[in-house]
Amino acid sequence: TGVCGAPARMAAAPFATGTGTSDDPYRICTWAHLDVVRNHLDAHLRLENDIDVGDQPWSWLGTLTGTFDGNGFVIENLTYDTDSQPTGLFAEVSGTVKNLGVVDMNVYSYCHVGGIAGILRTGGVIESCYTTGVLQSYSDAVGGLVGQNTGTIVDSFSTVDVTDTGSFCIGGLVGVTDAGGIVRTSYASGQVSGFGTDRVGGLVGCNDGNLEDSYALGAVPTNTASSLVGGLVGKNTGTIARAFAAGLVAGGSAVGGLVGEDYGTVTSSYWDTVTSGQATSAGGSGLGTAAMGNTASYDGWDFEDTWSFDESSPYPVLGWQ
């Protein structure tokens, strides 16, 4: 229906319609339209259909400097196995990706890999996006949504199960957020598994940026050869404010319910001491499950606009959920 309802537009090339401007973006209806995005990365682009990558050969779309609006649609079954880097739907993003789901991904890749972008550059924005599926790697800067972040991630989430062998900076949402990078009002709920891995977090592996009003629910079951493991962040040298973690956390050394190792600032942030199996953390305050369900436990949190409680969860949820 809509833009993609006319057979002529489905068959049109390079896009269904549009001129690539902000007022008249290129409209994407088919796999062929999506594949040609790599030649128009500085344009304004808008998805008008769910697109199943399926058995199509996939090569990431290069560096986006324009705007890609998912328009509430999804890209399904993004699948690849590569030794290249960086990789993701886009290799790098210094423009904007918004309103997009990348679902049922199945990726085995090297370093700097994420479901949406391998690297989110300074000035780049990922807003109201999500990823689901499986991501495996044997190198660093690996996250369910973004591998390396110096841009801004807001109102986004990942349920991707992330597994890494023998490397560092691995997270459920972001592998590493560098100085200047921002993660705000976002969450991860996938499992993050490390084998001989360090700096592993349920949300962010390594945080040197600003992480605020965000949370992680997924388990972080690393093995005893792994270190600097946290339910939210593996190693923090930046700032964490108004965040929580509730997943099981295990590892070898420097293991914490919220943060594995902290050389930064952690304020008004909490972890569930019962579900995490961890009585201590390098930062934050531990609470029992019952206390985690009480607004009075959360110092300085905004339960009018930013956070709320949902009957389906014993923990706070974000206002946009």
N, C-alpha and C positions, 0 to 999 in steps of 0.2 A: 504494500500500500504506500501512499505518499509518493515521494521522489522515486522510489525503487519499483513502483507499481507498473510503470510503462516498460514493455519489453525493449523498446528502443533505447531507453536509458540504461537498462541492465547491460545491454550490448555495447553501449557507447564507450569510446576511448578518447583520452586516457581516463576520464572520469564520467560519472553519470551526467553531471552538469556543473556549472560554476566557473568562475574566473580566477579563484584563488585569493580573493581579497577578503577582508574582514566582513564586508557586507554581502559578499557573494562567494562563500568558500567552495572549494572543490568538494563535491558530494561523492561519497564512497559507498557503493552498493554490493560489490562483488570482490572475490579474491583478486581478480585481475586489476581492479581499481586500487586495492590495498597494496598490491605488489609494486605498482608504479609510483607510490608515494615516495619511494627512495629517490626519485628524480625531481621531486617538488618539495624538498624539506624546508624551504624558506617560506612556504605558502600557508594560507589558512585552509584547513581541511576538516571535513565533518563526516562522521560515520552516519549512514542512514539505514543500516541493516546489521543484524548479527552476521558475522562472517566466520565460517568454520574453515580453518586452515587445512584440517584433515590430512590427506596424504600429499599435499602440495609441498614441494621442496622449499624449505624456509631459509632465508638469509636476512638477518636483522637489517633494519631500515636506515642505518647510518645516523647522522647527527641532525636532530630536529632543531631548527632555529625559529620556525614559525609556530603555528598553533594547531594542535590536533584535538578536536572536540569529539569525544566518543558519543555524545548526544544520548547517553543512557543505554547504548548498545554494547555488545561484547564481541571480542575476538576469541574464538574457541580453538582448543587443541593445538596451541603453539608448541611444536616439538622439534628439537634439534639436539645434536651431539657434536661438540666442536672443541678444538684446542685454541680457538681464537679468543681475543678479548679486546675491548669490552663487548658484552652481548646483552640482549634483551629484545623486547619488541623494537625498541630503538637502541642503538649502541650508546648514544649519548643524547642528552636533551639540554639545550640552553634556552629553549623556548618554553611553551606551555602544553601540557597534556592534561585534559580534564574530562570528567564524566564518562570514564571508560572502565570496562572490566576486561581483564585478560584471564580467561577461565580454563580450567583443566589443562594447564600447561604441563609439559613433561620435558624437562631440560637437564642435560648433562653438559657442563661447561667448565671453562678455566676460571680466571679471576675477573673481577669487576663485572659481575653478572647480577641482573635483577629481572623481575617479570616485566616491568615497564621500561626500565632503562639500566644499562650497565653503569653509566655515570650520569648523575644529575649535576650540571655545571652551575656556577655562580650566576644568579639571575634566572635560572630555570625554575619552573614551577610544576608540581604535580598536585592536582586538586581533585577531590571527589573521584578517586580511582581505586580499583581493587584487583587483587590477583588470587587465584586458587590453583591448586595442583601440586606438583612435585618438582623440586630443584635440587640437583646434586652437583658438587664441585670438589676439586682437590686443591684449590688455591684460595687466595684471600679476597676480601671485599665482596661478600656474597650475601644478598638479601632477597626476601620474597618479592619486594616491590622494586628496590633500587640497590645496586651494589655499593657505589660510592656517592655521597651526597655533599655538595657544597651549595645547593640551592634550597628550595622551600617545598616541603611536603605537608599538605594540610587536608584534613577531612578524608583520609584514605586508610585502607586496611589491607591486610593479607592473611589468608588462611593457608598459605603454601607451607608444606613440610619441607624444611631445608636440611640437607645433610652435607657435611664437609669432612674430608679426611686430611689431617696433618697440616692445617694452615691456620689463618687467624682472621679476626674481624668478620664474624659470621652472625647474622641476625635474622629474626623472623620477618622484619619489615625492611631494615636497612643494614648492610654490612658495616659500613663506616660512615659516620657524619663528621666531616672535617670542620675546622674553625670557620664560622660564618654560615654553616649549614643549619637548617631549622627543620625540626619535626614537631608538628603541632596538631592537636586534636585528631590523633590517629592511633591505630592499634594493630596488634598481630595476635593470632590465635593458633597458628600452626606449630608443629613440633620442630624444635631446632636441635639437631643431633650432631655431636662432634666426636671424632675419633683421633686422639693425638692433636687436638685443636686447642688454640687459646684465644681469649677475647671473644667469648660467645655469649650472646644475650637473646632473651626471648623477643625483644623488640629491636635493639641495636647492638651490634657486636662491640664497636668502638665508638664512643661519643666524645668528640672534641668541640661540638657545636652546642646548640640550644634545643633541648627536648622538653616539651611542656604539654600538660593536659593530655596525656597519652597513657596507654597501658598494654600489658602483655598477659595473655591467659595460657599460652601453650607451654608444654613441658620442655625442659632443656636438659635432656638426659645424656650428658657427655660422659666419656669413660674416664678411668683414673689417670690416663696419660694426658688428659686435658686440664687446662688451668685458666684462671681469670674468667669465671663463669657466673653469670647472674640471671635472675628471672626476668629482669628488664634490660640491663646493660652489662656487658662483660667487663669492659674497662672504661671508666669515665674520667676525662680530663676537661670536660666542659661543664655545662649546667643542666641540671634536671630539676624540674619543678612540677608539682601536682601530678604525680604519676604513680602507678601501682603495678604490681605483678602478683600472679596467683598460681602459676604453674609449678609443677614438680621440678626441682633443680638438683642436679648431681654432677660431680666431677672429681678431679684429683686435688688440686690446691687452689686457694683463693676463690672459694665458692661462696656466693651469697644469695639470699632470698631475693634481693632487689639488684644489688651491684656486686660484682666480683672484686674489683679493685677501684678505688676512688682517689683521684688527685684533683678533683674539681669541686663542684658545689652541688649538694643534693638538699632540696628543701621541700617540706610538706609532701613527702612521698613515702609509700608504704608497701609492705608485702605481707602475704598471708603465711604466717608461720606454720600453720597446720598443713595446708595443701602443698606448700613448697618443700616441706621436710627440712627446712633450714631455720635455725633459731637465730642466726646472725647474718649480717650483711655489712659491706664496707660503707654503705650509706643508707639513709632512710630509717624508718621505724617499723618494727614488726607488730602485727596485730593478729588476733585470732579471727577465725572466719566470721563469727558473730559480730565482732566489732567492725569488720570490713563492710558489713551491711548497714552501718549506722552513720548518717551524715555528720553527726557530732565528732566522729573520729578524724575527719578530714579538715585540717586547719587551713583556712584561707581559700577553700575551694568554692567555686561559683555553681551552686545547684539550681540556679534560676535559668541561666542561659547556656552554660558550657557542659554541665554534668546533670544527670538525673539517675533515678533508680527505676529499673524495670522489674516487674514481678517475676520474670523468667530467669533472673540472674541475682545471685547474692552480692554482686559487686556493682559499683557505679558503671553507667554507660554514658557515652557522649551524646550531647543534645541532638546531634544530627542523625543519630542511628534510628 
